[in-house]
Amino acid sequence: QVQVVESGGGLVQPGGSLRLSCVASGFTFSNYAVSWYRQAPGKERELVARIISTGGSTNYADSVKGRFSISRDNAQNTVYLQMNSLKPEDTAVYYCRAGSLLTSYWGQGTQVTVSS
């Protein structure tokens, strides 16, 4: 049974930090690139960060460059998104997606709210 489960969201003040985790099971995780997306109310889902299967290359949206960092531990079937210097505009539901050339798997999302 394929599962992709995000965790680590919550309420944080502006300037604070959170670390999101994405744990996968039921497929060969190390063969998949993994991306974090987010969707704010009334907005389209947008790509935040991506890491290739080996972890050797990463990409970020311009809006989070220098503040967010994506990493992975294939031994633990886990990808992390470290989010620093959070802003109110980072408020959204964050989703994890594991993708290959043939298929992709999505998690259910975790809410991140940045507010004082």
Secondary structure as GFF3:
##gff-version 3
##sequence-region A 1 116
A	DSSP	beta_strand	3	7	.	.	.	ID=ss1
A	DSSP	beta_strand	10	12	.	.	.	ID=ss2
A	DSSP	beta_strand	18	25	.	.	.	ID=ss3
A	DSSP	three_ten_helix	29	31	.	.	.	ID=ss4
A	DSSP	beta_strand	33	39	.	.	.	ID=ss5
A	DSSP	beta_strand	46	51	.	.	.	ID=ss6
A	DSSP	beta_strand	58	60	.	.	.	ID=ss7
A	DSSP	beta_strand	68	73	.	.	.	ID=ss8
A	DSSP	three_ten_helix	74	76	.	.	.	ID=ss9
A	DSSP	beta_strand	78	83	.	.	.	ID=ss10
A	DSSP	three_ten_helix	88	90	.	.	.	ID=ss11
A	DSSP	beta_strand	92	99	.	.	.	ID=ss12
A	DSSP	beta_strand	104	106	.	.	.	ID=ss13
A	DSSP	beta_strand	110	114	.	.	.	ID=ss14
###
